[in-house]
Structures are given as structure tokens and as C-alpha cells.
């Protein structure tokens, strides 16, 4: 049976990495035969890669290569976990160092062959593993295992032995081509290089086949990061071993990607909706790799459209902490915020190379001066470099380093921040739509900025409705999360369900819903005054009539059962929070009151939330914090309103 997958699935069988024995699975429910079934190329115990003889000298690293240091101090342990038994598992990367499920059939676990190849071949004063015979022997076994996992058609499995995984094959193309490049350059393991070359040719043909519906998923190219990775890996493989027929297919698939991977709204599909984190952290880096391998920027127009989209999904905190993100509308990875200066060990920053050609992307990367200061401090730090923990060894980080970086200067980054839509303008209405009945609404009025999602949710992760509420001088006051009915900005019903977990078909009005003029979606961008929104859940149990005016929002909610207005407030330590009766609100534990409103004062800005009659309300602190310093915390306000309620949010 052939199984082609383009997304993650659940596995219920377990296998111990050390012994390869099934755990707790009755014989009748045992998994299919494990791959690989072919015998390994070698036998006998493999020598252990030696531990470092002394502590790493931090000052010996070039600043941009400091990210190699944690891998350097972890390398011996990782390589030592490579199976050296005289069984089919010889070469398997045990120990849970990368990817789950940590099972011998999961080809993704083998991706660190590229990391081992880099350390084996890179000549650096701080790298004692250059040409190390023990590392070479273990890498040889690991590559052999990786290649034996490959199916006859060229694909690799990830979540089950018989799976033909687009993701596993896409990333194998990249990691194995990088491995081949390093080994050929150093003239090491020539027989293994021939095997890698043959494997890459087979995988490239499978991946680039236009009739392969498991890769090229129709009008919407799902999980765009995966085909992007496959294209970049295939381009590198073909640069190493040219093939005119496959090169023609590669260019054809590049065109297909351009036409089908990007929504008319501007985002790259993850899986069939928007996802800020995946677009920034993964796909952009792969597009740069593709440009390098092809020698020309074939995706530059795609990147520019993506940058234009991304800039609507964020707003900067006025104190410089970083960007707040439209997380509730994202369909895959939670990304509530982005620090102004991120940790250095992450893969996102390869995308910084685009900031010269696409200056608007500069807001998503640290300023050059800040990264330099961070790296200087790292080099001068006296403590030893900490090894990486199993599972936290992302091979994309070391693989990205040779492709470069280009952080914007502080001045260029500041310019990009000042030209963000939420900052540059004080009045606009932007509606981005996707043919899958997805509406992404961005509203800027003098008192605030607000994104929202309406229409058909691309999956169960997205929370529909209003996303966050940001003030230009005081920052974020409300921020809804994805994939949660307790942390989204929504109406909550007695069973715990929310309108945010439903498809919400919105209609738009020039003015209040009750007496405003209906506006077609294509004309919403023309509205600059009061904007009315009306939506109803699929089951009709929640109906909302919302008015967005210059200084705030009015939410009129009608329900078929008792409802609760749920507001995920974002509070800073020095915010002054009080109930409408003047009583200070305690934030150390859940606070309750019988009142008709609450005020949050931040500096000279005050947000008043008023619901009319006094009712029993609560404000509950959560574990959800914002930014590296956790300087803001989410506290959930819950206001019961029976079968109907009117809640007003106003800035002054």
C-alpha cells in the first residue's frame, strides 16, 4: 500500500530507540515491518567520537558562526547515539535528538547528516573534528541508514514505514545535497558520495513530477514551506549533478509555486491559511536558498507580496519591546509576538538577506548594531557553552549559516517601523480576501489598530473574529490567541464553545449595522469612517453587530443561551487597573466584582470597557506572557451578559 502524506498524522505505536523493541503493543496491533529492510553496508563496532579536550574558547568564533558553538559541544553525544549494531538499524540516529516520532522509520531524524558533514569538513581553529576518522565512520553509517530508508520511487517516510512523505523528501533533498557538497569538496567518502548522488537524482525526479499530487496539491499549494524546501534542495542537487531534463522540470515547478503557493491576500499557504511564523521562520529562508542555487532571484516578486502582507499582521510596542502579531488568525504555529532583539540561535534570520531588496522586511529582524552587541557579549561571557538538549538541535540553524545574513542598520529598521501600516497611517480599512472564503480585515482608526478574521476558517486552529486591540501610544491592550476557547476574544457559551471556533460570515456596513448602508467586500477599503460588522455563527447561536468608530469599539451580542464576553487583556506591571466603582483590581489571583465596567490606564492613555448594568465579573491571570522579558501578561476578563449584551471599548 502506498501512503502519500502532506501533513502530520498521529502514531500510536512506540519503539525504543536503543533496542528497537515494540513497547506495550499487543502482537495483533504491531506496526508494519520497520524500514529499512535492507542490510547495512558495514558491520562491527564504530569508534566513538571524542569529547572536546577543553572548554570552548568563545572568542575564537567569528561572530556570525557563534551559532555553531552549541552544536560543537553536543556533537560527540549526538554522534555517539548513532546505532552501530549489526542489524538493519545500523546508522539510525537514536537518542531523540531531532524530530518526533523518535522511530527508526522516520527519515526526518537523519537530517543531522548535514551537521556531521559540516564539522567533518570545515577547517576552523575551534573545530577539532575536521577529518576525524570516528566522525567520518559514524557519518558514513548514518548516511547509509538514511539512504536505506528511501522508497524505490525516491520518496522517504516520516510518520509510518509505508508513507511517501512530501516533507521528509523535501528536506532530504536539502540536507543530503548539502552533505554531498561538503564531502565532495573535502574528497571524503567517495563511494558514499556516489550513493548520495544516485539517491538525490531519484528523489528529485519524484518530487518534481508534475503528476505527483502528493506534492503539487492543486489550486492551493498546501504547506508552502515544504515545496519551497524541495525546490531549494533539488536546485542544489542539480547544481552538483546537472540534468537538463530535471532542470527544466525544476523551473516549471518554480512557476507552479509562484502561481499556487501564495494567496491573493499575500501570505504563503500553511496549510491552507496564513501563518506568520512559518512564512518568516521557514519559507523565506528556503526561498533565499533557492535563489542562491539558481543564481537569480526567481521568487523576489513573491517575497515582496509576502512582505506587504506581513506588515499588516503586526504592530510595534511603543516602548521598543518588539512586535505584537495577529496570532488568532494564524493556522499553524503560535506567534504572539516577536522580540526586537531575538535570540541568536534560530533559523529565521537567514531571511534578513532580503532586507536590502525588500526594506519592509527589516522590522522582522534585529538591528545590525543590536546583534553585534549581543554577539560581543556572548564572546566575552565567562561561562562554558551549554550543550543542546535532545529535541532542541534544529539542523536548519547550522545549515543556514553558510548562506549568510544581512541585518538592517538601526536607522533602516527604524524607518521600516515608522512605515508599518499601523504606524504610518491613522485611518484606513484594508480587507484581504482569499478564494477559499477567507476574509482578513485590518482597521486603523485614530485611537487604535485592529485585525480580524471572518469567513471559513482554514482549520480548527484559527479563531475567528477580532484579533487584537493596539493603541499607537500605549501598545496592546487586548490580544486573542489561536487554538484556544479560553484565550480568544470571543463570546463564550455555557458549554465552553465560542463564536471564535465557528465560521463567521461577515457583512460590512458604512456606519452602524442597524441603519448603515451595506457595503460589498470589494468596496470595504473605501470606508474611512465608522465601520459596521455583522456576523452569525454557523449554528446561529451567536449573532454580533459591531461598530468600529474613531476611538473605540461597540460589540452588541445576541445569543440563544446565556453568553459571556471574554476579553484576553494584556497588562503590564505598571498598568493601573480599576473596576468602575474605583476599586483597584488585584492581579496576583482571580479578582471578582459586581460592577459595570473596568479601566486600564497606561501612561497617559486609558481604555474603558463598559457593559452597562453591574454584573458579577472576573479577571483571571494566566501563564501566557509576552516578549522575552515577560513584561506583559494576559489576564482574561469575563463578563456574563445573558441572552444579549452591549460592551463598549473606548480610548481616551
Secondary structure as GFF3:
##gff-version 3
##sequence-region A 1 652
A	DSSP	beta_strand	3	5	.	.	.	ID=ss1
A	DSSP	three_ten_helix	27	29	.	.	.	ID=ss2
A	DSSP	three_ten_helix	58	60	.	.	.	ID=ss3
A	DSSP	three_ten_helix	63	68	.	.	.	ID=ss4
A	DSSP	alpha_helix	69	72	.	.	.	ID=ss5
A	DSSP	alpha_helix	75	80	.	.	.	ID=ss6
A	DSSP	three_ten_helix	107	112	.	.	.	ID=ss7
A	DSSP	alpha_helix	113	121	.	.	.	ID=ss8
A	DSSP	alpha_helix	133	148	.	.	.	ID=ss9
A	DSSP	beta_strand	163	165	.	.	.	ID=ss10
A	DSSP	alpha_helix	166	186	.	.	.	ID=ss11
A	DSSP	alpha_helix	190	208	.	.	.	ID=ss12
A	DSSP	alpha_helix	224	240	.	.	.	ID=ss13
A	DSSP	alpha_helix	244	260	.	.	.	ID=ss14
A	DSSP	alpha_helix	276	278	.	.	.	ID=ss15
A	DSSP	pi_helix	279	283	.	.	.	ID=ss16
A	DSSP	alpha_helix	284	294	.	.	.	ID=ss17
A	DSSP	alpha_helix	300	310	.	.	.	ID=ss18
A	DSSP	beta_strand	314	316	.	.	.	ID=ss19
A	DSSP	beta_strand	322	325	.	.	.	ID=ss20
A	DSSP	beta_strand	337	339	.	.	.	ID=ss21
A	DSSP	three_ten_helix	348	355	.	.	.	ID=ss22
A	DSSP	three_ten_helix	359	364	.	.	.	ID=ss23
A	DSSP	alpha_helix	368	380	.	.	.	ID=ss24
A	DSSP	alpha_helix	395	401	.	.	.	ID=ss25
A	DSSP	alpha_helix	410	418	.	.	.	ID=ss26
A	DSSP	alpha_helix	421	424	.	.	.	ID=ss27
A	DSSP	beta_strand	428	434	.	.	.	ID=ss28
A	DSSP	beta_strand	438	445	.	.	.	ID=ss29
A	DSSP	beta_strand	448	455	.	.	.	ID=ss30
A	DSSP	beta_strand	465	466	.	.	.	ID=ss31
A	DSSP	beta_strand	468	471	.	.	.	ID=ss32
A	DSSP	beta_strand	475	479	.	.	.	ID=ss33
A	DSSP	beta_strand	490	493	.	.	.	ID=ss34
A	DSSP	three_ten_helix	499	501	.	.	.	ID=ss35
A	DSSP	beta_strand	505	510	.	.	.	ID=ss36
A	DSSP	beta_strand	517	519	.	.	.	ID=ss37
A	DSSP	three_ten_helix	521	526	.	.	.	ID=ss38
A	DSSP	beta_strand	531	536	.	.	.	ID=ss39
A	DSSP	beta_strand	542	549	.	.	.	ID=ss40
A	DSSP	beta_strand	552	572	.	.	.	ID=ss41
A	DSSP	beta_strand	576	579	.	.	.	ID=ss42
A	DSSP	beta_strand	591	602	.	.	.	ID=ss43
A	DSSP	beta_strand	605	626	.	.	.	ID=ss44
A	DSSP	beta_strand	632	651	.	.	.	ID=ss45
###
